[in-house]
């Protein structure tokens, strides 16, 4: 039985188009003259009423735009009914300060090492929002607005139900625990009747977050999702843009089997293994002659180029294998082997070799199996997928562990691009956090540098919002589920209830 390809295809269209607590000044969106991303709309859900894709300002109920003419202002574009801002802040107001401090640092626009990070009014606002919820505060956020040319002072009753993030968050953090409980409840309501969560990214992080909770009431939902993934995968499949779905299935089914000991899944995992073996690129004979016309710059010049990798579809199609999918493939093989599924070491090492060829001396992994530059870095999702795959390598020797620590180190050294991964920022966030988590100091730097994102992405109904980002991909029908799933997943790390987050495997 096949799952309809429409969900995968629609997701991939988006994928391809594209105390005062002080956060480290470490994202602004990459906005364009044609109005992107602000002109993008959510087609359904609670954000369908919002007239564009704007930044969420945490629990305030405000959505704002960054504008070139006023780089230290946040321009209000929407106020949610029933929120703390209703009746106090108006559409068209300019937020110019918070907690008695005027915003002084201009925001930065664009994409690249020199502009990654949120310093500017977003960071300043996040600092104030977190501070007002701390134990030493009263839950009231004082704002300064510019309205009709005049300065206006207002106060928002944010409250202290969640509190502020602990310095160790998500570990030993009551706020993280409260948020996680809300998000897990939301994920249960978001699951479809067939067990899915709608696309390969959601079907990865939502069931993993629920499984990691360790709570019996969540296990039934995970089992339902696992059964969905098992019955919609097989050893031979001609679906379009299909490798994403099979990577997700391999990882989720393996973690479920390792957590529950459900050996009835082994035949399904073997089918997924066989499919992934058939779609891994290992020979020039797999290259379609049509690639010379459609993607002449990508046609391999020798048998080693892109050898061992996976692309969107089986074998070598279009521009061939890419690093993100190959990192997922190496991770899938590592987890399946722990389940007792036989994995050919030659194939597995070929995937690791692909990842190593694309890694610079600083540990940053570029788009495919070539190096961007030994000192260059950008979005860290690919680096994260490679890092956790290397860390869980089942093969003897220290080289894989050393590579994993190198990947973790570069993520910790450059945490600013965390929400801005190419293609699917949500997928990149999850993998970057996973790889950093294997080295505590790197994970700490990543979380500290992006505390602002967790503070601003939280919505009044307990869900998390998919903020604008430099790639500007994927916003539309899903403005809450993907961000909520990956946030729940990351906040579950301290439980160490998954093999990928530190749980000892039984095999």
Buried (B, 14 or more C-beta within 10 A) or exposed (E): EEBEBEBBBBBBBBBEEBEEBEBBBBBBBBBEEEEBBBEBBBEEEBBEEBEBBBBBBBBBBBBBBBBEEBBBBBBBBBBBEEBBBBEBBBEEBBBBBBBEEEBEBBBBBEBEEEBBBBBBBBBBBBBBBBBBBBEEBEBBBBBBBBBEEEEBEBEBEBBBEBBBBBEEBBBEBEBBBBBBBBBBBBBBEBBEEEBBBBBBBBBBBBBBBBBBBEEEEBBEBBBBBBBBBBBBBBEEBEBEBBBBBBBBBBBBBBBBBBBBEBEEBBEBBBBBBBBBBEBBBBEBEBBBEEBEEEBEEBBBEEEBBBBBBBBBBBBBBBBBBBBBBBBBBBBBBBBBBBBBBEBEEEBBBBBBBBBBBBBBEBBBBBBBBEBBEEEEBBBBBBBBBBBBBBBBBBEEEEEBBEBBBBBBBBBBBBBBBBBBBBBBBBBBBBBBBBBBBBBEEBBBBBBBBBBBBBBBBBBBEBBBBBBBBBBBBBBBBBBBBBBBBBBBBBBBBBBBBBBBBBBEBEE
